[in-house]
Amino acid sequence: MEQEDMTSRAAAARSISNLMLNPSFHRDLAEAAVIDDDGEIPMVVAGSDEAAVVAIHRMERVGRDCVVLATAFDDRVHIIYMKTTDSSGRAEDLVDIVGGITVRDWLEMMRLNPGRTYHTSGSDIMSAMNSSEYALA
């Protein structure tokens, strides 16, 4: 399974690398995410079939409370601004992410449940309203 994740992640990274040649991509990304103190936008690339739990814990290891998640599927690159959050006291807003849910499934859940907080063991992640999709050439 780990090999499949790496292959899927590499394909998404290639798609994003191609997009980075377009100056408008950088402008769009800067508008979609908060730039950190070093002028960087922390980004995690995940394969669409990768386990969402794995992607969430990879985002957590970045060590920032804001991160951009990037993946590719359906001939599109999806860029989503995420932030960690303390959701204590908001149990009605929590959507549980369990093993078996892929990154693609998670993005679909976000589309269907805007403004919700997604929880997995040890992490609470909120998707921000800013997200972008880019068609692949």
Secondary structure per residue as TSV (DSSP state, phi and psi in degrees):
chain	resnum	aa	ss	phi	psi
A	1	M	-	360.0	-38.9
A	2	E	H	-61.4	-37.9
A	3	Q	H	-63.0	-40.8
A	4	E	H	-62.7	-41.9
A	5	D	H	-60.0	-44.2
A	6	M	H	-65.5	-39.9
A	7	T	H	-65.4	-44.8
A	8	S	H	-65.5	-41.0
A	9	R	H	-64.3	-41.7
A	10	A	H	-64.0	-39.6
A	11	A	H	-63.6	-42.5
A	12	A	H	-63.9	-42.1
A	13	A	H	-63.1	-39.6
A	14	R	H	-61.0	-43.5
A	15	S	H	-61.7	-42.1
A	16	I	H	-68.9	-39.1
A	17	S	H	-58.7	-41.5
A	18	N	H	-63.5	-40.3
A	19	L	H	-64.1	-32.5
A	20	M	T	-65.8	-13.7
A	21	L	T	-74.4	-14.5
A	22	N	S	-95.3	116.6
A	23	P	H	-56.2	-31.3
A	24	S	H	-67.5	-25.7
A	25	F	H	-61.1	-44.0
A	26	H	H	-64.1	-40.6
A	27	R	H	-64.2	-46.2
A	28	D	H	-62.6	-41.9
A	29	L	H	-65.3	-41.7
A	30	A	H	-63.0	-35.0
A	31	E	H	-74.4	-26.5
A	32	A	H	-84.5	-16.3
A	33	A	S	-139.3	156.7
A	34	V	-	-80.1	130.0
A	35	I	-	-83.0	133.0
A	36	D	-	-76.2	-178.7
A	37	D	T	-61.3	-23.7
A	38	D	T	-91.7	5.8
A	39	G	S	77.5	18.7
A	40	E	-	-111.4	158.0
A	41	I	-	-115.0	107.4
A	42	P	-	-63.6	128.7
A	43	M	E	-131.5	138.2
A	44	V	E	-117.3	127.8
A	45	V	E	-98.2	130.0
A	46	A	-	-128.8	143.7
A	47	G	-	-72.4	146.6
A	48	S	T	-64.5	-27.2
A	49	D	T	-96.3	2.9
A	50	E	S	-69.2	149.7
A	51	A	B	-63.6	130.0
A	52	A	H	-59.7	-36.9
A	53	V	H	-59.6	-42.2
A	54	V	H	-63.7	-45.3
A	55	A	H	-61.8	-41.4
A	56	I	H	-62.2	-45.3
A	57	H	H	-69.2	-30.2
A	58	R	H	-66.5	-39.4
A	59	M	H	-64.0	-39.9
A	60	E	H	-62.3	-37.8
A	61	R	H	-69.4	-16.2
A	62	V	T	-60.5	-28.8
A	63	G	-	82.8	15.5
A	64	R	-	-119.1	153.2
A	65	D	S	-84.9	-6.6
A	66	C	E	-129.9	136.2
A	67	V	E	-152.1	153.4
A	68	V	E	-102.4	130.5
A	69	L	E	-100.5	129.1
A	70	A	E	-125.3	135.9
A	71	T	E	-150.4	169.1
A	72	A	E	-135.8	131.9
A	73	F	E	-166.9	163.9
A	74	D	T	53.0	39.7
A	75	D	T	59.1	28.7
A	76	R	E	-139.3	148.0
A	77	V	E	-96.9	130.8
A	78	H	E	-110.5	125.7
A	79	I	E	-118.2	119.2
A	80	I	E	-128.1	126.6
A	81	Y	E	-82.1	125.1
A	82	M	E	-124.5	152.9
A	83	K	E	-142.4	148.7
A	84	T	E	-77.9	152.5
A	85	T	-	-147.8	154.4
A	86	D	-	-95.9	105.5
A	87	S	-	-97.5	18.0
A	88	S	T	-59.0	134.2
A	89	G	T	86.4	1.8
A	90	R	-	-123.5	44.5
A	91	A	G	-56.1	-31.1
A	92	E	G	-68.7	-19.2
A	93	D	G	-92.4	-9.8
A	94	L	E	-78.9	134.6
A	95	V	E	-116.9	121.2
A	96	D	E	-77.4	129.6
A	97	I	-	-105.5	117.3
A	98	V	-	-117.4	168.1
A	99	G	T	-55.2	143.9
A	100	G	T	99.0	-18.2
A	101	I	-	-86.1	124.0
A	102	T	B	-86.4	168.6
A	103	V	H	-59.2	-41.6
A	104	R	H	-59.8	-45.8
A	105	D	H	-59.0	-42.3
A	106	W	H	-64.0	-43.5
A	107	L	H	-62.3	-38.3
A	108	E	H	-64.5	-40.0
A	109	M	H	-60.9	-40.9
A	110	M	H	-63.4	-40.3
A	111	R	H	-64.1	-39.2
A	112	L	H	-81.0	-20.7
A	113	N	S	-129.7	66.0
A	114	P	T	-63.3	145.2
A	115	G	T	78.5	6.1
A	116	R	-	-88.5	163.9
A	117	T	E	-106.4	133.4
A	118	Y	E	-104.6	126.2
A	119	H	E	-116.6	135.0
A	120	T	E	-137.5	162.1
A	121	S	T	-47.5	115.3
A	122	G	T	90.9	-8.8
A	123	S	E	-140.0	142.8
A	124	D	E	-124.6	124.5
A	125	I	E	-124.3	131.9
A	126	M	E	-113.5	131.4
A	127	S	E	-84.3	135.8
A	128	A	E	-83.8	166.7
A	129	M	E	-67.3	-28.9
A	130	N	E	-76.3	118.2
A	131	S	E	-150.8	158.4
A	132	S	E	-137.6	153.0
A	133	E	E	-128.6	140.0
A	134	Y	E	-126.7	128.9
A	135	A	E	-71.9	140.2
A	136	L	-	-86.6	137.5
A	137	A	-	-79.6	360.0
